[in-house]
Every structure is written in C-alpha cells, then in structure tokens.
Amino acid sequence: MTLLQTLGLSRSFGGLQAVREVDLSVAAGEIRAIIGPNGAGKTTLVSVISGRIRPSAGRIAFKGRDITALRSWQRVNCGIVYTFQITSVFQNLTCRENIALAIQRKKMTGIAHRLHLDERRMDDEVAAALTRVGLIEEIDQTAANLPYGHQRLLEVAMGLALSPELLIMDEPTQGLSNSEIAGFCRFTREIANEVTVLLIEHNMPVVMELADNITVIESGAVLAEGTPDEIQANAAVQKAYLGA
C-alpha cells in the first residue's frame, strides 16, 4: 500500500528552484532513504512534505488523502512526524520532561477536555521511548547537558512518542559515535515493523544497511531511484554523488 505520494512537487525561493517536480511514492512499512550532495534540496523536500514549508507547485497525498493544504501540526495529527536536522529538544527540561510533553501532545489531540493523564501510564511510556533509543539511564538528565548525539536521539524518541505512521529523520546519525550508530541502526530496523521511515542521511554505510529503497536527489530533482544494489551500480549516481 502506498502511504506517501508526491506529484510534481516543487518549491522555489525567488529565482532558486530548490525542489523540482518531484514524484515520490513510499510504501507503508518501507525504509526509504533520500541521498544527494549538499544543497541538493533534500531537507527542503522533506520540509515541504512535513508542512513546514509550502510547495510552489504539485501536491502531496498521505494514505490516499490530499494533504497539500494542511499545516504542519495537522500533518502531525495525520501521522507524519519530522525530526529536524538541527536538534529541537527543550534544552532546559530533562529527558523525562521532553518525552512527557510529546506524549501529552499526542493524548490531548482532539480530546482537550480531558485534563487528567494517568501518571503511571505516562511514566511507562516515557521509559519505553527512552529505552528504545538507549537513553533510559539519562532519564533525569537535563537535555542541555547531553552530548549532541544524545540530543539527536532524544529528539527521535520524542518523535516516536507521538506514535507516527511516517517518521521523517533528517541526518539522525550526525554527532553519534560508531557504537551509537550501530545502536541507531538496530532500533531503526525494529521500529520499521511499526512505522514507515523516510531517512535523509549522509552516512552511506548506514543508508546501504537500512534502506529498502533509495531516492537520489540532485539540483532539486530525482536523479535515480532503486534498491541499494541498483543505486550503487547506477553510473549517473556514481558520477554525481558516490564519487566513482
């Protein structure tokens, strides 16, 4: 089943066309990687998909519904969650508090009249989210005191706490150690049983290990699509991006 589809999606900033007529189809349960050189338009593309930036042309469908006109918070309510290239955690709050805010947002959506949230269930959900990304021992640590890589993982945990159907992760391994990257790959494979993943990543070993399919973006347009093996063998991709 197709979960996400874009048709002719474009975004211009003055005379710069950052995204050019992108047709993208992502199946439910898939891990789709988007790769390309710096400045290729990858982050702009997922920002348009998530609703942070309005498209100049084209449309976006999610589960068969046209969501092109929806705002970012409405897309979160539909099941699309975007973790940013630059961390957006609440620096002065603890890990526990950051996750609790995400859970509270999920629970209060559409039921704002219910002011009471079960404290024990909240604690269990917070612990589960932090355990998944390997931060349970940092549960009472202030986010500002975490290493940068751990702040990235905290943001991913906040995204998962919203129970998305599509999780967009922008450079999630940036700032992680080799052991942390290995842990990230393990838990990404685990969550792929529950959530579709759209991944922007420069770490090619991570991309080749995780992705079911890869979309290569160059100058805002789709250069190639295929499995990791197909992309590695693609002469145009090798010339434009892989350095062959």
Secondary structure as a PSIPRED ss2 file (coil, helix, strand):
# PSIPRED VFORMAT (PSIPRED V4.0)

   1 M C   1.000  0.000  0.000
   2 T E   0.000  0.000  1.000
   3 L E   0.000  0.000  1.000
   4 L E   0.000  0.000  1.000
   5 Q E   0.000  0.000  1.000
   6 T E   0.000  0.000  1.000
   7 L E   0.000  0.000  1.000
   8 G E   0.000  0.000  1.000
   9 L E   0.000  0.000  1.000
  10 S E   0.000  0.000  1.000
  11 R E   0.000  0.000  1.000
  12 S E   0.000  0.000  1.000
  13 F E   0.000  0.000  1.000
  14 G C   1.000  0.000  0.000
  15 G C   1.000  0.000  0.000
  16 L E   0.000  0.000  1.000
  17 Q E   0.000  0.000  1.000
  18 A E   0.000  0.000  1.000
  19 V E   0.000  0.000  1.000
  20 R E   0.000  0.000  1.000
  21 E E   0.000  0.000  1.000
  22 V E   0.000  0.000  1.000
  23 D E   0.000  0.000  1.000
  24 L E   0.000  0.000  1.000
  25 S E   0.000  0.000  1.000
  26 V E   0.000  0.000  1.000
  27 A E   0.000  0.000  1.000
  28 A C   1.000  0.000  0.000
  29 G C   1.000  0.000  0.000
  30 E C   1.000  0.000  0.000
  31 I E   0.000  0.000  1.000
  32 R E   0.000  0.000  1.000
  33 A E   0.000  0.000  1.000
  34 I E   0.000  0.000  1.000
  35 I E   0.000  0.000  1.000
  36 G C   1.000  0.000  0.000
  37 P C   1.000  0.000  0.000
  38 N C   1.000  0.000  0.000
  39 G C   1.000  0.000  0.000
  40 A C   1.000  0.000  0.000
  41 G C   1.000  0.000  0.000
  42 K H   0.000  1.000  0.000
  43 T H   0.000  1.000  0.000
  44 T H   0.000  1.000  0.000
  45 L H   0.000  1.000  0.000
  46 V H   0.000  1.000  0.000
  47 S H   0.000  1.000  0.000
  48 V H   0.000  1.000  0.000
  49 I H   0.000  1.000  0.000
  50 S H   0.000  1.000  0.000
  51 G C   1.000  0.000  0.000
  52 R C   1.000  0.000  0.000
  53 I C   1.000  0.000  0.000
  54 R C   1.000  0.000  0.000
  55 P C   1.000  0.000  0.000
  56 S C   1.000  0.000  0.000
  57 A E   0.000  0.000  1.000
  58 G E   0.000  0.000  1.000
  59 R E   0.000  0.000  1.000
  60 I E   0.000  0.000  1.000
  61 A E   0.000  0.000  1.000
  62 F E   0.000  0.000  1.000
  63 K C   1.000  0.000  0.000
  64 G C   1.000  0.000  0.000
  65 R E   0.000  0.000  1.000
  66 D E   0.000  0.000  1.000
  67 I C   1.000  0.000  0.000
  68 T C   1.000  0.000  0.000
  69 A C   1.000  0.000  0.000
  70 L C   1.000  0.000  0.000
  71 R C   1.000  0.000  0.000
  72 S H   0.000  1.000  0.000
  73 W H   0.000  1.000  0.000
  74 Q H   0.000  1.000  0.000
  75 R H   0.000  1.000  0.000
  76 V H   0.000  1.000  0.000
  77 N H   0.000  1.000  0.000
  78 C H   0.000  1.000  0.000
  79 G C   1.000  0.000  0.000
  80 I E   0.000  0.000  1.000
  81 V E   0.000  0.000  1.000
  82 Y E   0.000  0.000  1.000
  83 T E   0.000  0.000  1.000
  84 F C   1.000  0.000  0.000
  85 Q C   1.000  0.000  0.000
  86 I C   1.000  0.000  0.000
  87 T C   1.000  0.000  0.000
  88 S C   1.000  0.000  0.000
  89 V C   1.000  0.000  0.000
  90 F C   1.000  0.000  0.000
  91 Q C   1.000  0.000  0.000
  92 N C   1.000  0.000  0.000
  93 L C   1.000  0.000  0.000
  94 T E   0.000  0.000  1.000
  95 C H   0.000  1.000  0.000
  96 R H   0.000  1.000  0.000
  97 E H   0.000  1.000  0.000
  98 N H   0.000  1.000  0.000
  99 I H   0.000  1.000  0.000
 100 A H   0.000  1.000  0.000
 101 L H   0.000  1.000  0.000
 102 A H   0.000  1.000  0.000
 103 I H   0.000  1.000  0.000
 104 Q H   0.000  1.000  0.000
 105 R H   0.000  1.000  0.000
 106 K H   0.000  1.000  0.000
 107 K H   0.000  1.000  0.000
 108 M H   0.000  1.000  0.000
 109 T C   1.000  0.000  0.000
 110 G C   1.000  0.000  0.000
 111 I C   1.000  0.000  0.000
 112 A C   1.000  0.000  0.000
 113 H C   1.000  0.000  0.000
 114 R C   1.000  0.000  0.000
 115 L C   1.000  0.000  0.000
 116 H C   1.000  0.000  0.000
 117 L C   1.000  0.000  0.000
 118 D C   1.000  0.000  0.000
 119 E H   0.000  1.000  0.000
 120 R H   0.000  1.000  0.000
 121 R H   0.000  1.000  0.000
 122 M H   0.000  1.000  0.000
 123 D H   0.000  1.000  0.000
 124 D H   0.000  1.000  0.000
 125 E H   0.000  1.000  0.000
 126 V H   0.000  1.000  0.000
 127 A H   0.000  1.000  0.000
 128 A H   0.000  1.000  0.000
 129 A H   0.000  1.000  0.000
 130 L H   0.000  1.000  0.000
 131 T H   0.000  1.000  0.000
 132 R H   0.000  1.000  0.000
 133 V C   1.000  0.000  0.000
 134 G C   1.000  0.000  0.000
 135 L C   1.000  0.000  0.000
 136 I H   0.000  1.000  0.000
 137 E H   0.000  1.000  0.000
 138 E H   0.000  1.000  0.000
 139 I C   1.000  0.000  0.000
 140 D C   1.000  0.000  0.000
 141 Q C   1.000  0.000  0.000
 142 T E   0.000  0.000  1.000
 143 A H   0.000  1.000  0.000
 144 A H   0.000  1.000  0.000
 145 N H   0.000  1.000  0.000
 146 L C   1.000  0.000  0.000
 147 P C   1.000  0.000  0.000
 148 Y H   0.000  1.000  0.000
 149 G H   0.000  1.000  0.000
 150 H H   0.000  1.000  0.000
 151 Q H   0.000  1.000  0.000
 152 R H   0.000  1.000  0.000
 153 L H   0.000  1.000  0.000
 154 L H   0.000  1.000  0.000
 155 E H   0.000  1.000  0.000
 156 V H   0.000  1.000  0.000
 157 A H   0.000  1.000  0.000
 158 M H   0.000  1.000  0.000
 159 G H   0.000  1.000  0.000
 160 L H   0.000  1.000  0.000
 161 A H   0.000  1.000  0.000
 162 L C   1.000  0.000  0.000
 163 S C   1.000  0.000  0.000
 164 P C   1.000  0.000  0.000
 165 E C   1.000  0.000  0.000
 166 L E   0.000  0.000  1.000
 167 L E   0.000  0.000  1.000
 168 I E   0.000  0.000  1.000
 169 M E   0.000  0.000  1.000
 170 D E   0.000  0.000  1.000
 171 E C   1.000  0.000  0.000
 172 P C   1.000  0.000  0.000
 173 T C   1.000  0.000  0.000
 174 Q C   1.000  0.000  0.000
 175 G C   1.000  0.000  0.000
 176 L C   1.000  0.000  0.000
 177 S C   1.000  0.000  0.000
 178 N H   0.000  1.000  0.000
 179 S H   0.000  1.000  0.000
 180 E H   0.000  1.000  0.000
 181 I H   0.000  1.000  0.000
 182 A H   0.000  1.000  0.000
 183 G H   0.000  1.000  0.000
 184 F H   0.000  1.000  0.000
 185 C H   0.000  1.000  0.000
 186 R H   0.000  1.000  0.000
 187 F H   0.000  1.000  0.000
 188 T H   0.000  1.000  0.000
 189 R H   0.000  1.000  0.000
 190 E H   0.000  1.000  0.000
 191 I H   0.000  1.000  0.000
 192 A C   1.000  0.000  0.000
 193 N C   1.000  0.000  0.000
 194 E C   1.000  0.000  0.000
 195 V C   1.000  0.000  0.000
 196 T E   0.000  0.000  1.000
 197 V E   0.000  0.000  1.000
 198 L E   0.000  0.000  1.000
 199 L E   0.000  0.000  1.000
 200 I E   0.000  0.000  1.000
 201 E C   1.000  0.000  0.000
 202 H C   1.000  0.000  0.000
 203 N C   1.000  0.000  0.000
 204 M H   0.000  1.000  0.000
 205 P H   0.000  1.000  0.000
 206 V H   0.000  1.000  0.000
 207 V H   0.000  1.000  0.000
 208 M H   0.000  1.000  0.000
 209 E H   0.000  1.000  0.000
 210 L H   0.000  1.000  0.000
 211 A C   1.000  0.000  0.000
 212 D C   1.000  0.000  0.000
 213 N E   0.000  0.000  1.000
 214 I E   0.000  0.000  1.000
 215 T E   0.000  0.000  1.000
 216 V E   0.000  0.000  1.000
 217 I E   0.000  0.000  1.000
 218 E E   0.000  0.000  1.000
 219 S C   1.000  0.000  0.000
 220 G C   1.000  0.000  0.000
 221 A E   0.000  0.000  1.000
 222 V E   0.000  0.000  1.000
 223 L E   0.000  0.000  1.000
 224 A E   0.000  0.000  1.000
 225 E E   0.000  0.000  1.000
 226 G E   0.000  0.000  1.000
 227 T C   1.000  0.000  0.000
 228 P H   0.000  1.000  0.000
 229 D H   0.000  1.000  0.000
 230 E H   0.000  1.000  0.000
 231 I H   0.000  1.000  0.000
 232 Q H   0.000  1.000  0.000
 233 A H   0.000  1.000  0.000
 234 N C   1.000  0.000  0.000
 235 A H   0.000  1.000  0.000
 236 A H   0.000  1.000  0.000
 237 V H   0.000  1.000  0.000
 238 Q H   0.000  1.000  0.000
 239 K H   0.000  1.000  0.000
 240 A H   0.000  1.000  0.000
 241 Y H   0.000  1.000  0.000
 242 L H   0.000  1.000  0.000
 243 G C   1.000  0.000  0.000
 244 A C   1.000  0.000  0.000
